[in-house]
Amino acid sequence: MTLFFNRHQRRREPNKGTVERLRKLDAVSPTRTLEEWWTRIKNQVDRFAADADAGSIDSQFTCAVCLDPVLGSQEIHELKCLHVFHKECLEKWFLQHHFNCPLCHRAYYFREQRPATSDWLWMV
């Protein structure tokens, strides 16, 4: 007997809070296709590789969240650390309250801090 499990969750309509949080993600991590991103960033990366004497840079990308290859036509989120992830993968990561890059752990989003409303704060 063989069992098959569906890796993809049922799609639910996003609630208002989720939509607002995803807008905040888009503000700090723009969405574009991998081809658009690579065309824009390639010269920067090649200069870094030449300075570091690292040779040529491979243009094959793997999403560190799902471990699937990222194809040129797929939408990605780019982070300031230059790591890229499938759009859906980083959104799922972000919605689970992970605000650091899955690879290098650099913070890409800082939550708004609310003032403490604790009864323990007293002015003397």
Summary of the structure (lengths in Angstrom):
residues: 124
radius of gyration: 19.1
end to end distance: 71.7
largest distance: 71.7
contacts: 241
relative contact order: 0.15
helix: 32%
strand: 13%
